Amino acid sequence: MLLEILLYWLLLLAAAACVVAVAGKKRVASLIILAPIVLFCTLLLVQTASYKGQDANIGLGLTVFLIWAITALLFILAAVMWLLKRRNRSS
């Protein structure tokens, strides 16, 4: 379980890094916006990692799903920003 949570966290950091890399001149603004999001998700993942129960916990499953959704949204945001920046350069 701990290895999975570490992988989720690394994917989240990679998605945030993609958004910051694509931001160009607005890197500081994107860091200011993304820092609380990544911190919130990190706290949720630490809470998930510290859970020692053997039973099924729906809240932990929803937490992991939320982290996956935020990660996917960040990757999609980075892709859209990259495409828009590429389109503006070509025109």
N, C-alpha and C positions, 0 to 999 in steps of 0.2 A: 504494500500500500504506500509506503514512504517513497519508494522509487517512482511510482506513478505520479504522486503529488509533485515530486521534484521535476518530472518531465512536464507536467502541466505548467509549473512555474517557469521553466525554461522556455516553453512555447509562448507563454504570455510575454516574457521579456523579449523574445525574438519579434513578436508582433509589434510591441511598443517601439523597439529599435527600428523596425521597418518604417513605421510612421514618422519617427524622428528623422531618419535618413532621407525620406522623400520630402520632408517639410521644407528643405532648402533654407531660405532666409528666415523662416519663421520657426527655427528649431527651439529657441527659448520658449516661445509661446506653446509649442506642442509639448515640451517638457513640463511646463507649468500645468498644463491640462492633464497630461498622462500620469504625472507623479502620484496624485491622490488615487487615481484609478488603480494603478499597479500596487500601491500600498494597501488599499482596501482588499484587493484580490489576494495579496500576500497574507494578510491577516486571516482571511477566510480559509486559505489553504493551510496555514499553521493550526487553526482551530480543527480542521478536518484531520490533520496528521496527529493531533494530540488525543483524538477520540479513541478510547480503549474498549468500547463495548463490543460484544459479539453479535448483538442483534442488528437487524436492519434498521437504518435510520434514514427516513425520507429527507430530512433536512440536509444531511450530508450529501445525499445524492443530488439534491437541488443546488447545493453550493457548487459542486463540481460541474454541474450542467451550466450554471451561471458563469463560471470561469471559462468554460469552453465557448459559450456564446460571446463573451467579451473578447476573447482571443480571436474568434472568427470575425467579429465586427472590426477589430483593429487591422487584421490582415486585409479585409475587404476595403477598409478606408485607405490603407496604404496603396492598394492596387488602383483604386479610383484616383487618388492623388497623383500617382505615377502616370496614369493614362492621360489625365488632364494636363499635366506638365509636359508630357511628350507631345500632345496635340498642339499646345501653345507654341512649342519650339518649332514645329514643322510649318506652321502657318505664318 
